[in-house]
C-alpha cells in the first residue's frame, strides 16, 4: 500500500483509536490495550495505536509487541517477562473479515474470554473496519482526481504542442547557457530533425553560432533583438531568415529564458525587390517614351523635308545615293524610338507563321562576322521539317540575337556555339519547338542564376540589365518559357520553348485582337 493510503488511514483512525482501546479495557478489565490492523487478507497485522487505564501505556516496541503477537497468535495468552503481567490476544472480526488483533495486558492471570469480551471485540472491529473503508474510499477519490488532473494536463500539453507545431514560423526556447529547452516542428524541420532531437542540445551544435545569435544578445541587453541570416537549402536556393528574440523574465526581473522566432522572408524580400525593380522599369519606360516623343517631333520634320527634297531632285543629282542612305537611317531611328515607346506602352502584336530554323539562320548570318572575329565556331543541330510557330518574327529574332551576342561575350578567348532545335513539350504537356543555345564560356555563378531574368540586373560594365528581362517578356507573350543552366568555367545553356499552335488559339488565350 502506498504512503498516501497509509497516511489517510492513520488520520481517520487516530481520532477513535484511543476510545476503541479504552472501551476494550473497560469491557475486559485489562490495564492496557494495543490495536493492530490487517490491511489485506494474509497480511501481517500492523500496530495502529494503544490506550491505558492509567495513562499512556508503554511503547509497542518496548513491550515487544511483535514478539507477543507471534507467540500467542490471534487468541492465546502468555505471561510477560516480569512475571507480574499477562497478555491476551483477542481477534477482531467484522462481517466475516479478519480486521486485526487486540493485545490486552492484565495484572496477574488473564481472565477467561467472555461474551462481553467477544461483543466488545466485535464493536472494536466494526469501528476499525469503518474507518478503514472510509480511508480507502477517500484514497480512491484522490486517485481518480489525480488521474483526472494528469489527463487534463496532458490534454493541455497536447493542445499547446499542436498549436505550436501548426505555426509556420520556427520557435525555439533557450536557457542562459545556450541550451535548447523546446522547439517546434517548423524549426526542427529546417534542419531535418524532429523537435525532440533538438531539446538538450547546445545552440552551436545545430542552430548556428551562439555568440552571434539574437538570443545571446537578448540575455545580455534584456531587450528584444532582430537579425537576418542566410540558410542553405539542399537542392534549392538559399533561404533568407529573419530571427526575432524575446526575453522571459522571472519574479526577480531577471531574464531566465529567451524565445527565438524564425521566419522565412525569402519570398517577401524577393517580392519587395521585384516591386522596386518594376517601379524603376516603369520610370525608365516613362522617361524613354518622353525622350522618344521629344526626339520624334523634330525627326519627323527632318524626314519630311528630306522626302520633299528627294522628290524635287533629278535622278542624276550628285550624292543622291547618300541622301537615300540618310533617309534609311532616319527610318531606323524611327524604329528605335518606337521600341523605346514600347517600354512604356506595349503595342498590340501581329502574329504570323514563323519558321524557327530560318529565323536562327538569319540571326547567325547577322552575327557571322562577329563570331568569326571572336574565334567562335558555330555548330548547328537543327531538326529539319519542323512545324512553324505563331509569333512575331522581329521579336523572336531580338531574343535569339540577344542570346547569341551574350554567348559571344561569355567566350572572350573563343569557343564553340552550339545551336539546336527539336520538338518538345511544355510543362502543361502542350507540344512545342525547343531552341537551345549553348556556349563553352565562363559560365554564370549560382547566386546570379535566380536573378538573371530580373530587370536592371546586369554583370556587364556597360549593360542596363534589360536584355534578358525583355527576352523573357517576349517569350512569355508567345506563351512559351525560357530557362538557363550553367556551370562556372564550363559554359551556359539557354533553352526557349514556344508552343506549336494556330494564330486563332493564341488570340483566344491572350484576349488580343490582331486587327486592333
KAHU-V399884 format. One record per residue. N is the residue number from 1. RES is the residue in three letters. PHI is phi in degrees with one decimal (none if undefined). BURIAL is # if it has 16 or more other ideal C-beta (glycine too) atoms within 10 Angstrom, else .. Layout:
n=N res=RES phi=PHI burial=BURIAL
n=N res=RES phi=PHI burial=BURIAL
This chain:
n=1 res=UNK phi=none burial=.
n=2 res=UNK phi=-72.1 burial=.
n=3 res=UNK phi=-63.0 burial=.
n=4 res=UNK phi=-65.1 burial=.
n=5 res=UNK phi=-66.0 burial=#
n=6 res=UNK phi=-60.2 burial=.
n=7 res=UNK phi=-65.5 burial=.
n=8 res=UNK phi=-63.9 burial=#
n=9 res=UNK phi=-62.8 burial=#
n=10 res=UNK phi=-62.1 burial=.
n=11 res=UNK phi=-63.5 burial=.
n=12 res=UNK phi=-75.0 burial=#
n=13 res=UNK phi=-85.7 burial=#
n=14 res=UNK phi=-55.0 burial=.
n=15 res=UNK phi=-66.5 burial=.
n=16 res=UNK phi=-113.2 burial=#
n=17 res=UNK phi=-59.6 burial=#
n=18 res=UNK phi=-61.3 burial=#
n=19 res=UNK phi=-64.1 burial=.
n=20 res=UNK phi=-63.4 burial=#
n=21 res=UNK phi=-65.7 burial=#
n=22 res=UNK phi=-65.5 burial=.
n=23 res=UNK phi=-62.0 burial=#
n=24 res=UNK phi=-66.5 burial=#
n=25 res=UNK phi=-61.7 burial=#
n=26 res=UNK phi=-66.2 burial=.
n=27 res=UNK phi=-76.7 burial=#
n=28 res=UNK phi=-109.4 burial=#
n=29 res=UNK phi=80.6 burial=.
n=30 res=UNK phi=-76.1 burial=#
n=31 res=UNK phi=-89.5 burial=.
n=32 res=UNK phi=-155.1 burial=#
n=33 res=UNK phi=-137.8 burial=#
n=34 res=UNK phi=-116.3 burial=#
n=35 res=UNK phi=-107.8 burial=#
n=36 res=UNK phi=-124.1 burial=#
n=37 res=UNK phi=-127.2 burial=#
n=38 res=UNK phi=-96.2 burial=#
n=39 res=UNK phi=-71.6 burial=#
n=40 res=UNK phi=-152.6 burial=.
n=41 res=UNK phi=-56.3 burial=.
n=42 res=UNK phi=86.8 burial=.
n=43 res=UNK phi=-79.2 burial=.
n=44 res=UNK phi=-75.6 burial=.
n=45 res=UNK phi=-60.1 burial=#
n=46 res=UNK phi=-113.0 burial=.
n=47 res=UNK phi=-63.5 burial=#
n=48 res=UNK phi=-123.1 burial=#
n=49 res=UNK phi=162.9 burial=#
n=50 res=UNK phi=-153.1 burial=#
n=51 res=UNK phi=-152.2 burial=#
n=52 res=UNK phi=-130.5 burial=#
n=53 res=UNK phi=-66.1 burial=.
n=54 res=UNK phi=-108.7 burial=.
n=55 res=UNK phi=103.4 burial=.
n=56 res=UNK phi=-64.1 burial=.
n=57 res=UNK phi=-76.2 burial=#
n=58 res=UNK phi=-60.2 burial=.
n=59 res=UNK phi=-63.2 burial=.
n=60 res=UNK phi=-54.2 burial=#
n=61 res=UNK phi=-71.0 burial=.
n=62 res=UNK phi=-66.5 burial=.
n=63 res=UNK phi=-87.5 burial=#
n=64 res=UNK phi=70.2 burial=.
n=65 res=UNK phi=-56.0 burial=#
n=66 res=UNK phi=-63.6 burial=.
n=67 res=UNK phi=-65.6 burial=.
n=68 res=UNK phi=-58.7 burial=#
n=69 res=UNK phi=-62.8 burial=#
n=70 res=UNK phi=-68.5 burial=.
n=71 res=UNK phi=-74.7 burial=.
n=72 res=UNK phi=-105.6 burial=#
n=73 res=UNK phi=66.6 burial=.
n=74 res=UNK phi=-111.2 burial=#
n=75 res=UNK phi=-163.6 burial=.
n=76 res=UNK phi=-96.0 burial=.
n=77 res=UNK phi=-136.2 burial=#
n=78 res=UNK phi=-159.0 burial=.
n=79 res=UNK phi=-94.2 burial=.
n=80 res=UNK phi=-72.3 burial=.
n=81 res=UNK phi=-58.5 burial=.
n=82 res=UNK phi=-76.0 burial=.
n=83 res=UNK phi=63.2 burial=.
n=84 res=UNK phi=-115.6 burial=.
n=85 res=UNK phi=-129.3 burial=#
n=86 res=UNK phi=-123.7 burial=#
n=87 res=UNK phi=-125.0 burial=#
n=88 res=UNK phi=-131.8 burial=#
n=89 res=UNK phi=-99.7 burial=#
n=90 res=UNK phi=-122.1 burial=#
n=91 res=UNK phi=-69.0 burial=.
n=92 res=UNK phi=-112.2 burial=#
n=93 res=UNK phi=-126.4 burial=#
n=94 res=UNK phi=-147.0 burial=#
n=95 res=UNK phi=60.0 burial=.
n=96 res=UNK phi=79.8 burial=.
n=97 res=UNK phi=-107.4 burial=.
n=98 res=UNK phi=-77.3 burial=#
n=99 res=UNK phi=-83.2 burial=#
n=100 res=UNK phi=168.9 burial=#
n=101 res=UNK phi=-138.9 burial=#
n=102 res=UNK phi=-106.2 burial=#
n=103 res=UNK phi=-100.0 burial=#
n=104 res=UNK phi=-105.9 burial=#
n=105 res=UNK phi=-107.7 burial=#
n=106 res=UNK phi=-126.4 burial=#
n=107 res=UNK phi=-78.6 burial=.
n=108 res=UNK phi=80.0 burial=.
n=109 res=UNK phi=-72.1 burial=.
n=110 res=UNK phi=-73.0 burial=#
n=111 res=UNK phi=-75.3 burial=.
n=112 res=UNK phi=-75.9 burial=.
n=113 res=UNK phi=-70.3 burial=.
n=114 res=UNK phi=-111.8 burial=.
n=115 res=UNK phi=-62.0 burial=.
n=116 res=UNK phi=-63.5 burial=.
n=117 res=UNK phi=-63.0 burial=#
n=118 res=UNK phi=-61.9 burial=.
n=119 res=UNK phi=-65.3 burial=.
n=120 res=UNK phi=-65.0 burial=#
n=121 res=UNK phi=-63.9 burial=#
n=122 res=UNK phi=-65.9 burial=.
n=123 res=UNK phi=-62.5 burial=#
n=124 res=UNK phi=-63.0 burial=#
n=125 res=UNK phi=-63.1 burial=#
n=126 res=UNK phi=-64.1 burial=#
n=127 res=UNK phi=-65.7 burial=#
n=128 res=UNK phi=-65.7 burial=#
n=129 res=UNK phi=-64.2 burial=#
n=130 res=UNK phi=-63.4 burial=.
n=131 res=UNK phi=-64.1 burial=#
n=132 res=UNK phi=-62.0 burial=#
n=133 res=UNK phi=-62.6 burial=.
n=134 res=UNK phi=-63.6 burial=.
n=135 res=UNK phi=-64.4 burial=#
n=136 res=UNK phi=-63.3 burial=#
n=137 res=UNK phi=-63.4 burial=.
n=138 res=UNK phi=-62.4 burial=#
n=139 res=UNK phi=-67.1 burial=#
n=140 res=UNK phi=-62.2 burial=.
n=141 res=UNK phi=-62.6 burial=.
n=142 res=UNK phi=-65.0 burial=.
n=143 res=UNK phi=-63.8 burial=.
n=144 res=UNK phi=-63.1 burial=.
n=145 res=UNK phi=-63.1 burial=.
n=146 res=UNK phi=-65.7 burial=.
n=147 res=UNK phi=-63.4 burial=.
n=148 res=UNK phi=-63.6 burial=.
n=149 res=UNK phi=-62.9 burial=.
n=150 res=UNK phi=-63.9 burial=.
n=151 res=UNK phi=-65.8 burial=.
n=152 res=UNK phi=-65.4 burial=.
n=153 res=UNK phi=-63.4 burial=.
n=154 res=UNK phi=-65.1 burial=.
n=155 res=UNK phi=-63.5 burial=.
n=156 res=UNK phi=-64.2 burial=.
n=157 res=UNK phi=-62.4 burial=.
n=158 res=UNK phi=-63.5 burial=.
n=159 res=UNK phi=-64.9 burial=.
n=160 res=UNK phi=-63.0 burial=.
n=161 res=UNK phi=-61.6 burial=.
n=162 res=UNK phi=-63.8 burial=.
n=163 res=UNK phi=-64.7 burial=.
n=164 res=UNK phi=-63.4 burial=#
n=165 res=UNK phi=-70.9 burial=.
n=166 res=UNK phi=-81.8 burial=.
n=167 res=UNK phi=-71.3 burial=.
n=168 res=UNK phi=-69.4 burial=.
n=169 res=UNK phi=-84.3 burial=.
n=170 res=UNK phi=-76.1 burial=#
n=171 res=UNK phi=-125.9 burial=#
n=172 res=UNK phi=-145.1 burial=#
n=173 res=UNK phi=-106.4 burial=#
n=174 res=UNK phi=-128.9 burial=#
n=175 res=UNK phi=-92.2 burial=.
n=176 res=UNK phi=-60.8 burial=.
n=177 res=UNK phi=-89.5 burial=.
n=178 res=UNK phi=93.1 burial=#
n=179 res=UNK phi=-95.4 burial=.
n=180 res=UNK phi=-79.7 burial=#
n=181 res=UNK phi=-96.4 burial=.
n=182 res=UNK phi=-161.9 burial=#
n=183 res=UNK phi=-154.0 burial=#
n=184 res=UNK phi=-96.3 burial=#
n=185 res=UNK phi=-68.8 burial=#
n=186 res=UNK phi=-63.0 burial=#
n=187 res=UNK phi=-71.3 burial=#
n=188 res=UNK phi=-60.6 burial=#
n=189 res=UNK phi=-63.1 burial=.
n=190 res=UNK phi=-64.0 burial=#
n=191 res=UNK phi=-111.8 burial=.
n=192 res=UNK phi=68.5 burial=.
n=193 res=UNK phi=-124.1 burial=.
n=194 res=UNK phi=-90.2 burial=.
n=195 res=UNK phi=-53.4 burial=#
n=196 res=UNK phi=-64.0 burial=.
n=197 res=UNK phi=-75.3 burial=.
n=198 res=UNK phi=-89.6 burial=#
n=199 res=UNK phi=-63.8 burial=.
n=200 res=UNK phi=87.6 burial=.
n=201 res=UNK phi=-95.0 burial=.
n=202 res=UNK phi=-77.1 burial=.
n=203 res=UNK phi=-51.4 burial=#
n=204 res=UNK phi=-58.4 burial=.
n=205 res=UNK phi=-67.6 burial=.
n=206 res=UNK phi=-132.4 burial=#
n=207 res=UNK phi=-88.1 burial=#
n=208 res=UNK phi=127.6 burial=.
n=209 res=UNK phi=-71.2 burial=.
n=210 res=UNK phi=-62.5 burial=#
n=211 res=UNK phi=-64.8 burial=.
n=212 res=UNK phi=-104.9 burial=.
n=213 res=UNK phi=-81.4 burial=#
n=214 res=UNK phi=-66.3 burial=#
n=215 res=UNK phi=-63.2 burial=#
n=216 res=UNK phi=-62.2 burial=#
n=217 res=UNK phi=-67.3 burial=#
n=218 res=UNK phi=-65.8 burial=#
n=219 res=UNK phi=-61.2 burial=#
n=220 res=UNK phi=-79.8 burial=.
n=221 res=UNK phi=-93.5 burial=.
n=222 res=UNK phi=61.5 burial=.
n=223 res=UNK phi=-133.4 burial=.
n=224 res=UNK phi=-59.6 burial=.
n=225 res=UNK phi=-128.0 burial=#
n=226 res=UNK phi=-145.7 burial=.
n=227 res=UNK phi=-151.1 burial=.
n=228 res=UNK phi=-123.0 burial=.
n=229 res=UNK phi=-147.9 burial=#
n=230 res=UNK phi=-103.8 burial=.
n=231 res=UNK phi=-114.2 burial=.
n=232 res=UNK phi=-78.2 burial=.
n=233 res=UNK phi=-115.3 burial=.
n=234 res=UNK phi=-56.8 burial=.
n=235 res=UNK phi=71.9 burial=.
n=236 res=UNK phi=-149.4 burial=.
n=237 res=UNK phi=-73.2 burial=.
n=238 res=UNK phi=-65.8 burial=.
n=239 res=UNK phi=-105.2 burial=#
n=240 res=UNK phi=-95.0 burial=#
n=241 res=UNK phi=-112.6 burial=#
n=242 res=UNK phi=-102.7 burial=#
n=243 res=UNK phi=-113.5 burial=#
n=244 res=UNK phi=-114.7 burial=#
n=245 res=UNK phi=-120.3 burial=#
n=246 res=UNK phi=-132.9 burial=#
n=247 res=UNK phi=-81.0 burial=#
n=248 res=UNK phi=-114.9 burial=.
n=249 res=UNK phi=-103.6 burial=.
n=250 res=UNK phi=-88.1 burial=.
n=251 res=UNK phi=-62.4 burial=.
n=252 res=UNK phi=-85.5 burial=.
n=253 res=UNK phi=88.4 burial=.
n=254 res=UNK phi=-91.2 burial=.
n=255 res=UNK phi=-79.2 burial=#
n=256 res=UNK phi=-105.8 burial=.
n=257 res=UNK phi=-151.9 burial=#
n=258 res=UNK phi=-134.0 burial=#
n=259 res=UNK phi=-103.6 burial=#
n=260 res=UNK phi=-106.0 burial=#
n=261 res=UNK phi=-114.9 burial=#
n=262 res=UNK phi=-104.1 burial=#
n=263 res=UNK phi=-125.0 burial=#
n=264 res=UNK phi=-79.6 burial=#
n=265 res=UNK phi=-110.2 burial=.
n=266 res=UNK phi=-57.0 burial=#
n=267 res=UNK phi=-68.3 burial=.
n=268 res=UNK phi=-63.1 burial=.
n=269 res=UNK phi=-65.0 burial=.
n=270 res=UNK phi=-62.2 burial=.
n=271 res=UNK phi=-66.2 burial=.
n=272 res=UNK phi=-60.7 burial=.
n=273 res=UNK phi=-62.7 burial=.
n=274 res=UNK phi=-65.5 burial=.
n=275 res=UNK phi=-65.1 burial=.
n=276 res=UNK phi=-61.7 burial=.
n=277 res=UNK phi=-65.5 burial=#
n=278 res=UNK phi=-64.0 burial=.
n=279 res=UNK phi=-64.0 burial=.
n=280 res=UNK phi=-64.1 burial=.
n=281 res=UNK phi=-63.8 burial=#
n=282 res=UNK phi=-63.4 burial=.
n=283 res=UNK phi=-64.3 burial=.
n=284 res=UNK phi=-63.8 burial=#
n=285 res=UNK phi=-62.2 burial=#
n=286 res=UNK phi=-63.8 burial=.
n=287 res=UNK phi=-63.6 burial=.
n=288 res=UNK phi=-62.5 burial=#
n=289 res=UNK phi=-64.9 burial=#
n=290 res=UNK phi=-65.2 burial=.
n=291 res=UNK phi=-61.9 burial=.
n=292 res=UNK phi=-60.1 burial=#
n=293 res=UNK phi=-67.8 burial=.
n=294 res=UNK phi=-67.5 burial=.
n=295 res=UNK phi=-76.3 burial=.
n=296 res=UNK phi=-64.4 burial=#
n=297 res=UNK phi=-60.4 burial=.
n=298 res=UNK phi=-65.9 burial=.
n=299 res=UNK phi=-67.0 burial=.
n=300 res=UNK phi=-63.5 burial=.
n=301 res=UNK phi=-64.5 burial=.
n=302 res=UNK phi=-60.5 burial=.
n=303 res=UNK phi=-62.1 burial=#
n=304 res=UNK phi=-66.2 burial=.
n=305 res=UNK phi=-63.1 burial=.
n=306 res=UNK phi=-65.7 burial=.
n=307 res=UNK phi=-62.3 burial=.
n=308 res=UNK phi=-63.6 burial=.
n=309 res=UNK phi=-63.8 burial=.
n=310 res=UNK phi=-65.4 burial=.
n=311 res=UNK phi=-65.8 burial=.
n=312 res=UNK phi=-85.7 burial=.
n=313 res=UNK phi=-85.0 burial=.
n=314 res=UNK phi=-73.7 burial=.
n=315 res=UNK phi=-57.4 burial=.
n=316 res=UNK phi=-89.2 burial=.
n=317 res=UNK phi=-62.1 burial=.
n=318 res=UNK phi=-60.6 burial=.
n=319 res=UNK phi=64.6 burial=.
n=320 res=UNK phi=-61.8 burial=.
n=321 res=UNK phi=-59.1 burial=.
n=322 res=UNK phi=-69.1 burial=.
n=323 res=UNK phi=-65.8 burial=.
n=324 res=UNK phi=-64.6 burial=.
n=325 res=UNK phi=-61.2 burial=.
n=326 res=UNK phi=-61.4 burial=.
n=327 res=UNK phi=-63.4 burial=#
n=328 res=UNK phi=-63.9 burial=.
n=329 res=UNK phi=-67.0 burial=.
n=330 res=UNK phi=-63.0 burial=.
n=331 res=UNK phi=-62.6 burial=.
n=332 res=UNK phi=-66.0 burial=.
n=333 res=UNK phi=-62.1 burial=.
n=334 res=UNK phi=-61.0 burial=.
n=335 res=UNK phi=-65.2 burial=.
n=336 res=UNK phi=-61.9 burial=.
n=337 res=UNK phi=-64.1 burial=#
n=338 res=UNK phi=-62.8 burial=.
n=339 res=UNK phi=-65.8 burial=.
n=340 res=UNK phi=-63.2 burial=#
n=341 res=UNK phi=-64.1 burial=#
n=342 res=UNK phi=-64.0 burial=#
n=343 res=UNK phi=-60.6 burial=#
n=344 res=UNK phi=-100.9 burial=#
n=345 res=UNK phi=-137.5 burial=.
n=346 res=UNK phi=-58.3 burial=.
n=347 res=UNK phi=-91.1 burial=.
n=348 res=UNK phi=-68.7 burial=.
n=349 res=UNK phi=-91.4 burial=#
n=350 res=UNK phi=-105.1 burial=.
n=351 res=UNK phi=-91.5 burial=#
n=352 res=UNK phi=-133.2 burial=.
n=353 res=UNK phi=-70.9 burial=.
n=354 res=UNK phi=-125.9 burial=#
n=355 res=UNK phi=-88.9 burial=.
n=356 res=UNK phi=-62.2 burial=#
n=357 res=UNK phi=-63.1 burial=#
n=358 res=UNK phi=-64.7 burial=.
n=359 res=UNK phi=-62.3 burial=#
n=360 res=UNK phi=-64.6 burial=#
n=361 res=UNK phi=-62.5 burial=.
n=362 res=UNK phi=-67.3 burial=.
n=363 res=UNK phi=-67.7 burial=#
n=364 res=UNK phi=-66.7 burial=#
n=365 res=UNK phi=-67.5 burial=.
n=366 res=UNK phi=-65.0 burial=.
n=367 res=UNK phi=-98.7 burial=#
n=368 res=UNK phi=-55.3 burial=.
n=369 res=UNK phi=-62.8 burial=.
n=370 res=UNK phi=-63.9 burial=.
n=371 res=UNK phi=-64.7 burial=#
n=372 res=UNK phi=-64.9 burial=.
n=373 res=UNK phi=-62.9 burial=.
n=374 res=UNK phi=-85.9 burial=#
n=375 res=UNK phi=57.1 burial=.
n=376 res=UNK phi=-110.9 burial=#
n=377 res=UNK phi=-94.3 burial=.
n=378 res=UNK phi=-96.7 burial=.
n=379 res=UNK phi=-113.9 burial=.
n=380 res=UNK phi=-97.9 burial=.
n=381 res=UNK phi=-140.7 burial=.
n=382 res=UNK phi=-99.5 burial=.
n=383 res=UNK phi=-68.4 burial=.
n=384 res=UNK phi=-73.1 burial=.
n=385 res=UNK phi=58.0 burial=.
n=386 res=UNK phi=-74.1 burial=#
n=387 res=UNK phi=-67.3 burial=.
n=388 res=UNK phi=-73.8 burial=.
n=389 res=UNK phi=-114.6 burial=#
n=390 res=UNK phi=-92.5 burial=#
n=391 res=UNK phi=-169.8 burial=#
n=392 res=UNK phi=-100.9 burial=#
n=393 res=UNK phi=-59.3 burial=.
n=394 res=UNK phi=-62.0 burial=.
n=395 res=UNK phi=-69.1 burial=#
n=396 res=UNK phi=-64.7 burial=#
n=397 res=UNK phi=-63.4 burial=#
n=398 res=UNK phi=-60.4 burial=#
n=399 res=UNK phi=-63.5 burial=#
n=400 res=UNK phi=-63.5 burial=#
n=401 res=UNK phi=-62.4 burial=#
n=402 res=UNK phi=-62.9 burial=#
n=403 res=UNK phi=-67.8 burial=#
n=404 res=UNK phi=-65.8 burial=#
n=405 res=UNK phi=-66.4 burial=#
n=406 res=UNK phi=-62.6 burial=#
n=407 res=UNK phi=-63.0 burial=#
n=408 res=UNK phi=-63.3 burial=#
n=409 res=UNK phi=-65.6 burial=.
n=410 res=UNK phi=-77.8 burial=#
n=411 res=UNK phi=-122.3 burial=#
n=412 res=UNK phi=-64.2 burial=.
n=413 res=UNK phi=-105.2 burial=.
n=414 res=UNK phi=88.6 burial=.
n=415 res=UNK phi=163.4 burial=#
n=416 res=UNK phi=-121.5 burial=.
n=417 res=UNK phi=-108.5 burial=#
n=418 res=UNK phi=-106.9 burial=#
n=419 res=UNK phi=-117.5 burial=#
n=420 res=UNK phi=-134.9 burial=#
n=421 res=UNK phi=-131.8 burial=#
n=422 res=UNK phi=-168.3 burial=.
n=423 res=UNK phi=-78.3 burial=.
n=424 res=UNK phi=-153.4 burial=#
n=425 res=UNK phi=-135.0 burial=.
n=426 res=UNK phi=-72.8 burial=.
n=427 res=UNK phi=-59.3 burial=.
n=428 res=UNK phi=-76.0 burial=.
n=429 res=UNK phi=94.9 burial=.
n=430 res=UNK phi=-72.6 burial=.
n=431 res=UNK phi=-68.9 burial=.
n=432 res=UNK phi=-147.1 burial=#
n=433 res=UNK phi=-104.9 burial=#
n=434 res=UNK phi=-104.6 burial=#
n=435 res=UNK phi=-121.9 burial=#
n=436 res=UNK phi=-115.5 burial=#
n=437 res=UNK phi=-119.3 burial=#
n=438 res=UNK phi=-119.2 burial=#
n=439 res=UNK phi=-119.9 burial=#
n=440 res=UNK phi=-110.1 burial=#
n=441 res=UNK phi=-89.3 burial=#
n=442 res=UNK phi=-74.1 burial=#
n=443 res=UNK phi=83.0 burial=#
n=444 res=UNK phi=-120.4 burial=#
n=445 res=UNK phi=-59.8 burial=.
n=446 res=UNK phi=-56.6 burial=.
n=447 res=UNK phi=-69.5 burial=.
n=448 res=UNK phi=-89.7 burial=.
n=449 res=UNK phi=-62.2 burial=#
n=450 res=UNK phi=-70.4 burial=.
n=451 res=UNK phi=-114.3 burial=#
n=452 res=UNK phi=-65.6 burial=#
n=453 res=UNK phi=-96.1 burial=#
n=454 res=UNK phi=-76.0 burial=#
n=455 res=UNK phi=-67.8 burial=#
n=456 res=UNK phi=68.2 burial=#
n=457 res=UNK phi=-104.5 burial=#
n=458 res=UNK phi=-146.3 burial=#
n=459 res=UNK phi=-110.5 burial=.
n=460 res=UNK phi=-91.9 burial=.
n=461 res=UNK phi=-63.9 burial=.
n=462 res=UNK phi=-110.3 burial=.
n=463 res=UNK phi=-87.0 burial=.
n=464 res=UNK phi=-104.7 burial=.
n=465 res=UNK phi=76.7 burial=#
n=466 res=UNK phi=-109.7 burial=#
n=467 res=UNK phi=-61.9 burial=#
n=468 res=UNK phi=-70.6 burial=#
n=469 res=UNK phi=-60.8 burial=#
n=470 res=UNK phi=-65.8 burial=#
n=471 res=UNK phi=-60.2 burial=#
n=472 res=UNK phi=-63.6 burial=#
n=473 res=UNK phi=-61.4 burial=#
n=474 res=UNK phi=-64.5 burial=#
n=475 res=UNK phi=-61.4 burial=#
n=476 res=UNK phi=-68.5 burial=.
n=477 res=UNK phi=-65.0 burial=#
n=478 res=UNK phi=-90.1 burial=#
n=479 res=UNK phi=60.9 burial=#
n=480 res=UNK phi=-106.6 burial=#
n=481 res=UNK phi=-141.6 burial=#
n=482 res=UNK phi=-135.2 burial=#
n=483 res=UNK phi=-138.6 burial=.
n=484 res=UNK phi=-140.5 burial=.
n=485 res=UNK phi=-133.0 burial=.
n=486 res=UNK phi=-150.0 burial=#
n=487 res=UNK phi=-124.7 burial=.
n=488 res=UNK phi=-54.0 burial=.
n=489 res=UNK phi=87.5 burial=.
n=490 res=UNK phi=-118.8 burial=.
n=491 res=UNK phi=144.4 burial=#
n=492 res=UNK phi=-139.2 burial=#
n=493 res=UNK phi=-127.2 burial=#
n=494 res=UNK phi=-104.2 burial=#
n=495 res=UNK phi=-123.9 burial=#
n=496 res=UNK phi=-111.4 burial=#
n=497 res=UNK phi=-128.7 burial=#
n=498 res=UNK phi=-121.7 burial=#
n=499 res=UNK phi=-67.4 burial=#
n=500 res=UNK phi=-87.8 burial=.
n=501 res=UNK phi=-155.6 burial=#
n=502 res=UNK phi=-79.9 burial=.
n=503 res=UNK phi=-58.9 burial=.
n=504 res=UNK phi=-62.2 burial=.
n=505 res=UNK phi=-68.1 burial=.
n=506 res=UNK phi=-63.8 burial=#
n=507 res=UNK phi=-68.1 burial=.
n=508 res=UNK phi=-64.4 burial=.
n=509 res=UNK phi=-70.7 burial=.
n=510 res=UNK phi=-102.4 burial=.
n=511 res=UNK phi=74.7 burial=.
n=512 res=UNK phi=-84.5 burial=.
n=513 res=UNK phi=-114.3 burial=.
n=514 res=UNK phi=-62.9 burial=.
n=515 res=UNK phi=-87.7 burial=.
n=516 res=UNK phi=-75.7 burial=.
